[in-house]
Amino acid sequence: MIVTVGDIAAGGHCVARVDGEVYFVRHALPGETVRIEVNERKKRFAFADAVEVIEASPDRVEPPCAFAGPGRCGGCDFQHAAPDAQRRLKAKVLFDQLTRIGGIDPALLEGVEVEALPAAEGALGWRTRMQYAVDADGRPGLRKHKSHELVHIDRCAIATERIRESDLLTRSWIGMGAVGVVDADDDKLAVYTQLRRTARPHHKSGPELVHQEVGEQSFEIGFDGFWQVHPAAASTFLACVLELLDPREGESAWDLYAGAGLFASGLAAAVGETGRVVAVENAPASRTAANLAEWKNAGAIVGDVADVAPDLGHVDLVVLDPPRSGAGPEVVVALGEARPRAICYVACDAGALARDASDLAVEGYALTRLRAFDAFPMTQHFETVALFEPVD
């Protein structure tokens, strides 16, 4: 059918309403008239693709990747939108999620923007970590949206130049379920394979321990350890967190879901020798303790944040960088009991941030400052750094 689509919604969709029915439409932009093809129906709504554009938005551009579009690679949501328009769409999603789910006063979010991160190729060539699925014939590719079906590509436009120039996509990976590659600050790419999605990654070639440089600090991580995929993200987020928290000499701090210890290292330098920093991380590949070894005022605990945080006592500052699912009520209650003077929440999902913001309000913490960054251009995803402070 032909529809005129409305505003952007979470998930990279625009919303269209026809005869009382709601359609979440990919590959469209607000205000466009498009022909849609329904690909999944639920009880109260349906998902669809815009397969023909009849009246285009001024923000529409020709996708720079030949594999983008309906029925093709599902990795990028917004290749059909100009980069500045992508950031406006993401800002609208952030505003809607925080006000509707998080109960945040809209006046506090007025003028919120999603800031671009510096990159050599702009919205392309930024992704330093890629994982390709492998079919039964050993051919790698990327999956269609919400599908196990593979699209075989010869290059990924958002991958770094070094990954694009590698031979990963032309080699046979027979017997594997996936092949991944890491382009860190080392001379060689780190390549790994997996037998299936849930299997432990197996190092194939390149360094087993990769290195990431942020200022004068070098972080060592297992080839399968977590690190931000945009090359400018780690340094930008660290600077933002330190600015918002404004650490003081002698204060105590927690870095929860610490990963390689990026924020813990920055906090350790900021609070000085009389301060103390505790990092909590559950993934050994992050090598958190090793990366904090030079800081006598910092240490790492290996464990689940929900289990560890309630036993840590009082603290002055908290950095919270949870997975996409968010921190959850149990962790938020532990933060409320610890009564820090400031909590800096680094979020990769606006909905999870909104849910946790609502729970933080119950614990007496309000959102006071916020910045958002386009750390994943061409996709629906972005990163938000939010400061929460006690109401009383």
N, C-alpha and C positions, 0 to 999 in steps of 0.2 A: 504494500500500500504506500501511498504518498503522504508524508506527514511534515509538519513544521515543528522542529525541535525547540525545546525551551532551554532552561538553564543547565549548567554542568552539575553533575552529581559525583559522589565518591566512586572510584573504580574506573575512571576514564570514560564514563558514559554521559550523554546528554539525555534529558527527560522529554518524552513526547506523550501527550495525552490525547486519545481518540475515543469518543463515545464512552467515556468513563473508564477506559482501560489505560494502564500506564505501561510505557515501553522505555526501556533503558537502551539507548542507541549508541553504539561505538562508531568511530570514524565520521562523526558529525561534529558540528560546532553550533553554539547557541544562535538561534534565529534562522538557521538554514532550512530550506525545503528540500527534502531528500526522499528517495524511494528506499524503503527498508525491507529487509528480509528477516523474518523472525526465526531464530535458531534455538530458542529454549523458552518454554512456558512454565510459569509457576501459577499458584492459585490466584494471586492478586496482581501479578505483573508479568512482563515478558522481557527477554533480552533479544536484541536485534542488531543487525549491521546495516549501515547506510551503504547501499550498493550502487547508488546513482545520485549525484548531486544536481538538483534542478535549479535552485537558487543558492549561490555560494555566499558565505560570509567573507567580508573583506580580509579577515584573518587567515583565510585558507591559502595554503601554498602547495606546490607540487612536492610530494614526499621525496626527500633526498635519497632514500633507499628503495631499490627496485623490489624488495621483498616485503615492504610495508603495505597494509591495506586489508580489506575484507577477505577472509579465507586464506590469508598468507601468514607470515611470521607474527606471532602474538606478543613479541617482546616489547614493542614500542606502541604506545597508545596515541601519541599526539604528533606523529610525523607530518600530518596534514595541516598543522597549525604553525604559524610563525612563532619563533622562540619567545618573543615578548608576550604574545597571546597565551602561550602555554603557561607562563608564569602568572598571568592574570587569572586563568582558569584555576590554577592551584590555590591562589590566594582566596578565591571565592569558596572553594571546597573547605579550606582551613577555617574561614569565617563561619560557614554554615555548620561545620562539625562542632566547633567550640561553643557556638551560641545555642545550637539545638540540643546537642548531647551533653555538653559540659556546663551549660547554664551560665556561660560567661556573658557579662554585660556587653552588648554590641558596641556601645560607645568606646569601650576599652580597645576594641579591635578596629576602630575606624581608621582607614588608610593603610591597613596591614598589606605588606608586599612580600612577594617571594623574590629574593635577591639572586641574581645570576652569580655563578662562581667563575673565576677566570680559568680559561682553558685555551690551548693553542688552536683548536679547531672549533671553538665556540660550542654549539650544542652537539657536535659530533666528535668522535675520537677520544672520548674521555674515560671509557670503562676499562679499568685495569684488571678486572677479574671476569672471566667468562666460563660458563659451563655449557657444553653441548650434549644433547641427548644422542644416543647411537641406536640405529635400527638393527634388525636381525642380519642385514647384509654388511654391517660394520661401517655404514656411512653416517657421519655426524650431521647434525642439523639443530634447528630450534623448533620448538613446538608451536602449533597454532594456539590461539587463545582458547583457554578452557578445554584443551584437547590433548590426547596423547599422540596425535598424528604429527609427524615431522615435516618441516619444510627444509629441504636441502639448499643451503646457501653457499656462495663462494666467498663471501665476506660479510662481516657485521659492521655497519657504518658507525655505530657508537663505540666499538672496541678501539683500543689504542692502535696506533700505527704499527707498533712492533707485533701486536697480536694479529692484525690484519695481514701482515707480511709473512706470518708463520705458515707452516704447511699442515697445520692441524686439520683443516677442512678437506684436504686432498688425500690424507692418509686413510688407510683402512684400520678400523678399531674393532674388528670382528671379535665377538664374545664379550664386549664391554657394554655396560648400560649407559655410561656417560664418560666424557673426557673433559677435563677442565684445565685452565691455564691462568697463571698469575704473572702479571707484569709489575713487579715491585721495583725498588731502587737498586736492583742487582744488574749484573751484565747480561744474565740469561733469563729466559722465561722458565718458570717452574710449571711442569706439566704433571697431571695426575689422572688416574682413571678410577672408575667405580664399576663394580659388577652390576649393580642396580641402584636405584635411588636411595635406599636405606642402608646400603653397604658402606663400610668405612673406606674413605679415599685411599688409594695406593699410589705412592710417589713413583713417577715414571722417569722423569729427566729434569735437569736443571737443579737449582739449590733446594734442599729439603727444608732449610731455614731461610726465609726471605727477610729482607731488611727494608724498613720504611724510615725515611728521614723527615723529621719535623724540627725546623730550626737547627740547633746543635745536638739534639737528642736523636739517637738511632734506636729503633725498635726492632727486635728480632721476633719473628713469628713463624710458626709452622706453616708449611705450604698450604694447609687447609685451615689455618687460623683466620679469625675475623679481622678485617681492616676495611675502612671506607673505600668504595670503589672509584670515587672521583678523586683525581690527584690533588685537588685543592681543598678537599673537604676536611681532612684531619686538622690542618693548621688553622683553617677558618673557624671550625667549631671550637677548638681549644681557645683561641683568642676571644671568641664570643662568650664562652662559659666563664672565663676568668674575668672578663669585663662585667658580666652580670652579677657574679658572686662577690666580686671585690674582696678577695681573701685578705685577712689581716695576720700580722705576725703573731705566732703562738696559737692560732686556732686549730681545731681538729676538723677533719673532713673525711667523708666516705666517698669512694668511687664505686658505685654499684653497677654490676654488669660491666666490669672494667675492661674487658677485652685485653689488649696488649698493655694497658696501663697509661694510655695517652693522657687522660685527665688527671690521674693520680700523680703523674710526673710533674705536670704543670702546677698542681696544687702543692706538691711537696716543695717546689722552689718558692712558691708564693708565701707559704706559712712559716718558712724558715726553720731553723734547727730546733726551736722551742715548740713548734707545732707538730702535729702527727696526722698521718694519712693512712687509711685502711682501704685497700682495694679488694673487692669480692668478685670472683669470676669462677665459673664452673667448667670451662673448657681448657684442658691442659695445653692444647695447641697454641693458645694465646701467649703462653710463657710470661704471664703477668709478673710473677716474682722475679724472674731473671731481669726483666726490663726495669724493675725498681731497685735492683741491687745497689746502685750507686747512691741511693737516697737513704741515709741513716734514719730519717724520720718517717719512712714509709714502709709498709709491708703488705703482703697479699694473703688472702684466705681463699682456699679452693673450696667451693661449695655453692649450693643454691642460695640465691639472695633471700628468698622467702624463709629459708631455714636459719640463715646466719644473722640477718639484720636485727631480729628481735633481741639478740643477746649482746649487741654491741654497745648498749648504754647510750649516754647522751653524746651529741655531736653538734658542732657549730654549722657545718656546711655539708651539703649532699649534692653529688652529681649522679643523676639517674639516667642511664642509657639502655633501656630495656629492649628486648626483641620486638618484632612487629605486633605481637599480641598485647604488649603493654606490661606494666608492673603488676597490676591487679590489686584487689582490696587488701590482701594479707600484707603485702609489702607497704602499702600506703598507711595502714594502721601502725606498722612498726615505725614508720617515719614520724607519724603523729606523736608517738610515745617518746621518740628521741628528741623532739622539739628543736630542730636546727633553726638558726636564724634565717636561712635561705636554702631553697632547693632549686637546683637547675636541672630541668628535665629535657633531655635530648631525644626527640621522638622522630621515628621514621614512618609513623602512621598517625594521621590526624584524629581518626576515630578512637584509637587507643589512648591518645593523649587526652581527648575530651572525656572519656570515661574515667580516667585516673584523675583528671582535674575536678570532676564532680565528687569523687571520693576524697580528694585532698581538701575540698571545701568543708566536708563533714569534719575533718580533723583540724579545721581552723586555719587553713592556708588558702590564700587567694592569688590568682595570677596578677602580677604587677608589671612585667615586661615580657616582650616576645619578639623574636626575629625568626624568619624562615628563609631557607636557601634552596635553590634549584640544583640539588646535588645529583639529580637523575634526569637530565634533559631528554626530551622526546618520549618520556614515560609519564604516567600519572603520579609518580612518587616524588616526594620532596622531604626535606628535613626541617624540623622546627626545634628551636631552642627557647624554652619558656622558663621564666623565673617565678617561683612561688614563695611568698613570704607570709609570716603569721599575721592574722587579722588583728589580734590584740597585742 
